[in-house]
């Protein structure tokens, strides 16, 4: 808490605004949008690498949250005050940091992908700054951020090391899919079991179920796309712009529309996340391929 009190001591309206903006780089919408753009228009292999890093580390983070069940800083110390609007995004438990996990998986992946040192440095600074923003805003401790960053970057390194071997070997697709499905199902079952016994809150279980549903869709979609769709990302610039705009519009519409239709239950949360990622990974690429053949 000493670190958080130090950050509290240097707060100003300008820094509040800066770190509130920076922390958005770790919001789930940014990684998903980046994966979509790369996947639909540029580099499917890189998109898969970022996707596996993002979803696997997300499953790990959620499991750790409901295992250790560390309360937020202002709960542990009622005298501590976070930056007001940051509390709205601080769902579930504190350890480890979800925003830091998302930022590290995405910008850490890009740091490993880029060859130029300047770009690598900028990517590393991006996820480090997101981690700092979580402490400045008072929603995570140094342990929350540090452990999340270290574990997520470790997963990212493993993903980059093994993805190329698996990617060029079609026979491995099924095993990659099975491993990801098992990790997702474990997270789902673990969260639902703890919630049913009253050990964790509904909000915490909901975050886990969302991660599990998304992980399932990503794993199954990976297998289906590579085995049966295999769409081409190449297209004229005007078509790429239309693909991104239409695809992101559909995704955002589904995100809000399914919530209104299905309601807010654990089952609905899982279905909504599964459908959203399935559309991004399988259904929309299938539509892209069909339209490309007709043009």
N, C-alpha and C positions, 0 to 999 in steps of 0.2 A: 504493500500500500504506500510505502514511502515514495516510490517512483510516481505513483498516480497523484499524490499530494504535491509533488514537485511540479508536475505538468499543470495541476490546478493553479499553482502559484503564478504561472507565466501566461495564463489565459488572457486573451484580449478579443474583442469582437472580430478583428481581422483574422487572427489565428483560428478562432472558432469557425469562421466561414471557410478558411483555407482547408482545414482538416476535415470539415464536414463534406467538402467537395472531394477531397482525396479519398476519403473512406468509401465513396461510392464506386471507386475502381475495384473494390472487393465485393460489391453487391452481385448477386447471382445473375442479374440481367446482363452484365458486361461479359462474363465468360461465355454465357450461352450465345449471345449475339456474335461474339468473335468466332466461336466454333461454327456457327451457322454460316457466316460469311466465307470462312476458309473452306468449309465442307462443300458448300454449294457452288463456289465460284473459283477457288484457287488451288488448294492443296489438301486433298482428302487424307493423305498420310499424316500430315502435320495436325489436321483437325482431329484425327483419331488419337494421336499422341496426347494432345491437350485434353481431349474428352476423357480418355482413360485416367489421366492424372487427376483431372477435376472430379470425376465421379468416384474413383477409388478413394482418394483422399477425403472426399466428402462423406463417404460411408464410414471411414475410419474416425473422422472427427465426430460424427453423430454418435457412434458407438462409445467413444471415450466420454462424451458429454453425459450420456445417461448412465455410464458406469461410475464415474467419479462424482457427478451431481454437485459440482462446485457452484455456489451461489454467486450472483453478480456482485461487483465491488460495493455498490451502495446498500446491498442487502447485508453483506458481511460487516460493513461499517456504516451505520446510519448517519454518521456525521459527514460522510463523503458525499459530494454532490457532482454528478456527471453533467455534461453539457445537455441541456434539456431535450432538444429534438433527437439526440442520438439514442435515447432510451426506446423510442418507438421501434427501431430496427433490432434492438437487442433482445431477441427471443431466446427461449430455452435457457440452458445453463451456460456458465461462463468459460469453462475449460474443456477443450482448447478453442481458440478463436476461429469462428467460421469465415468471417471476412478475410482474415489473414490466410486461411487455407485456400479460399477461392483465388485470391490475388497471387499467392505463391505458385499455385498449380498452373495458372495461365501465364504470368509474366516470367516465372521460372522456366516454363517450357520454351517460351520465346527466347530467353537468354541462352538456353542450350541450343536452340535452332539457329540463331543468328551467328554469322561468322565474324562480323566486325565488332571490335571490342567496345566501341562507343555505344552501339545498340545493346550489347550485352549489359554494359554498366547501367544504362537507362532502365532496362527491364528489372535488374536487381534492385535498383533504387526505387522502382515503382512498388514492388511488393514489400520492401522494407518500410517505405513511407506509409503504406496502408497499415502495416503493423503498428507503427508509431501513432498513427491517427486514432487507432482503437484505444490506445492508452491515453492519449491527449483528451479524447472525448470522455474518458472515464468509464468505458464499458468493458474493458478487459485489463487484466494485470500483465506484468512482464512475463510471468510463467505461461499464461494463456497464449500470448502472442509467440513467445520463443519456442515453446514445444510444438505449436501448430506449424510454425514456419519450418522447423527442423524436420519434423516427420513428413510434412507435405513435400518438401524439396527432396527428401530421401525417396519417396514414392515416385516423384517425377524423374529422378535419375534412373530408377529401375525401369520405368516405363520406356524411357528413351533407349536404354541399353537393350531391351528385349523386343521392342515393337518391330524393329526392322527385320529381325529374324523371323518373327511370326507373320509379319505382313506379307512377305514374299513366299510364304509356304501356306497354300490354301488348305492343306490338311490340318493345320493347327487352328483354323478358325473355330471349329467346334469346341476345342479345349479352352480357348480364350473365352468363348461365350459361356461355357459351363462354369469356369472359375468366377466370372463376373456375376453370373446368376446366383451362384452359391453365396457370394459375399453380400449380394443385395437381399436375398431371402433371409440370411442370418440377421441382417440389420432389421428387417421388417418383423420377423418373429420375436427377436430380442426386445424390440421396443413395445410391441403389442402385449407381450407377456408382462413386462414391467409395469405398463400402464394399467393392465387389468388387475394387477395386484395392489395398485395404489402406490407403487414405489416412485414413479415419475409422474410429472404433470402431463396433461393432455397436450399442451403446447410442445413439450419436449418430444413426446411420442409422434406428434404430427410432423415435426421436422425430420425425424428418422424415417417415417413412412414415405414422405415425399422423396427423400434421398434414395430409399429402397426402390420405389416405383420408377424413378428416373434411371437408376442403375440397371434395373431389369430391361427397360426399353432400349437403353443404349447397347446392352450386351446382345439382345436378340436382334436389334436393328443392324448391328455390326455384321452379324452372320448373314442375315437376309440380304442386305445391300451387296455385300461382297460376293455372295453365291448366286443371287438371282437378278439383281438390278444392275450394278456396276455402271452407274451413269457417268457421263463425261462432264467435267467442270468447265471445259472450254466453251466460250461463247463471245460474241461481240460485246463491247463495253456497254452499249445501251441495253442489251439483254441481261447482262450481269446486274446492272442497276435495278432493272425490273424484277429480276429473281430475288434480290435481297429485300427490296421494298415489299414485294408481295409476300414473301416468305415470313419476314419478321412481322408483318401485319397480321397474317394468319395465326402466327404463334401467340402474339399478344392478345388477339381476339379469343383464341382458345383458352388462354390462361384465365381471362376474366369471365368468359362465357360459360366454361365448364364449372367454374366456382358457383355461378348463379344457378346453373341447372342441377348440379349434384349436391350442393350444400356444403357444409363444413363438418364432415365426420372423418375419422381415420381412414375408412375405406374410400371415401370420396377423394381425400388428399392423395392417396396412393394411385387411384385410377387417373386422376387429373394429371399427375406428374408423368405417369406411364404414357398416356395418350399424347401429351405435349411433345415428349422426346421421340415417341414413335413417329409422329407426323414429321418432325424435323429430320430424323435419320432415314426413314423408309418411305412414307407416303409422298412427301413433297418431292424427293429425288425421283420417285417413280413418275410423278406428273411431269417433272422437268424432262426426263428422258422421252416420254411420249410426245410432248410438245416439240422437242428438238427434232424428232423424226419427221414430224409433220411440216416443219418450217423449211 
